[in-house]
């Protein structure tokens, strides 16, 4: 069975002080533990909780790592790298974007 995971915190406004995420990064975990990158927009929000989990114990799929402020996702179909930026105001998320 495959699983889908999204790295963005929210997609739509949910009330005062909440803003729309700039894009999506959607992954599918394959049966063999590897991942496929289904969508990777140049700018996303990534939840603080997910970043902490990846830093502490790794992501529950092969090919996802953080080093030197860069999130690297090595999928079976492509590799995506995001530079982790500042915290999004009033959100439990950080800005992330493709490096220049």
C-alpha positions as semicolon CSV with decimal commas, in nm:
position;residue;x (nm);y (nm);z (nm)
1;X;0,000;0,000;0,000
2;X;0,136;0,344;-0,085
3;X;0,099;0,647;0,140
4;X;0,080;1,014;0,048
5;X;0,237;1,288;0,258
6;X;0,238;1,664;0,219
7;X;0,508;1,892;0,354
8;X;0,293;2,203;0,362
9;X;0,115;2,299;0,681
10;X;-0,211;2,435;0,539
11;X;-0,344;2,515;0,194
12;X;-0,637;2,746;0,260
13;X;-0,699;3,026;0,509
14;X;-0,868;2,891;0,821
15;X;-0,931;3,211;1,015
16;X;-0,782;3,544;1,117
17;X;-0,403;3,540;1,115
18;X;-0,383;3,231;0,893
19;X;-0,249;3,269;0,542
20;X;-0,243;3,052;0,234
21;X;0,073;2,846;0,189
22;X;0,265;2,949;-0,124
23;X;0,288;2,598;-0,272
24;X;0,290;2,225;-0,213
25;X;0,538;1,943;-0,191
26;X;0,353;1,613;-0,216
27;X;0,527;1,278;-0,176
28;X;0,412;0,919;-0,207
29;X;0,579;0,653;0,005
30;X;0,614;0,338;-0,203
31;X;0,580;-0,017;-0,077
32;X;0,959;-0,063;-0,073
33;X;1,009;0,241;0,155
34;X;1,133;0,478;-0,112
35;X;0,943;0,791;-0,209
36;X;0,814;0,945;-0,528
37;X;0,793;1,323;-0,561
38;X;0,446;1,396;-0,701
39;X;0,465;1,775;-0,679
40;X;0,739;2,014;-0,567
41;X;0,664;2,383;-0,594
42;X;0,957;2,628;-0,563
43;X;0,824;2,778;-0,236
44;X;0,643;2,595;0,041
45;X;0,578;2,608;0,413
46;X;0,705;2,313;0,613
47;X;0,566;2,244;0,957
48;X;0,792;2,293;1,256
49;X;0,688;1,951;1,386
50;X;0,793;1,775;1,065
51;X;1,129;1,956;1,059
52;X;1,194;1,855;1,420
53;X;1,103;1,493;1,345
54;X;1,336;1,479;1,044
55;X;1,621;1,635;1,244
56;X;1,571;1,409;1,547
57;X;1,494;1,070;1,400
58;X;1,475;1,101;1,025
59;X;1,169;1,089;0,804
60;X;0,980;0,763;0,775
61;X;1,103;0,709;0,419
62;X;1,440;0,663;0,257
63;X;1,595;0,966;0,091
64;X;1,476;1,254;0,315
65;X;1,739;1,441;0,518
66;X;1,837;1,782;0,655
67;X;2,190;1,916;0,660
68;X;2,319;2,272;0,689
69;X;1,971;2,427;0,659
70;X;1,888;2,230;0,343
71;X;1,609;1,975;0,318
72;X;1,699;1,710;0,060
73;X;1,435;1,479;-0,084
74;X;1,572;1,203;-0,307
75;X;1,275;1,048;-0,481
76;X;1,273;0,764;-0,732
77;X;1,177;1,013;-1,003
78;X;1,363;1,332;-0,900
79;X;1,565;1,501;-0,629
80;X;1,434;1,819;-0,468
81;X;1,629;2,051;-0,238
82;X;1,470;2,322;-0,023
83;X;1,655;2,589;0,174
84;X;1,484;2,630;0,513
85;X;1,421;2,996;0,591
86;X;1,256;3,203;0,861
87;X;0,953;3,102;1,063
88;X;0,620;3,204;0,909
89;X;0,461;3,468;1,137
90;X;0,170;3,331;1,343
91;X;0,225;2,979;1,207
92;X;0,396;2,663;1,325
93;X;0,585;2,649;0,997
94;X;0,894;2,771;0,819
95;X;0,940;2,914;0,472
96;X;1,129;2,679;0,240
97;X;1,237;2,746;-0,117
98;X;1,457;2,612;-0,391
99;X;1,814;2,742;-0,352
100;X;1,929;2,991;-0,616
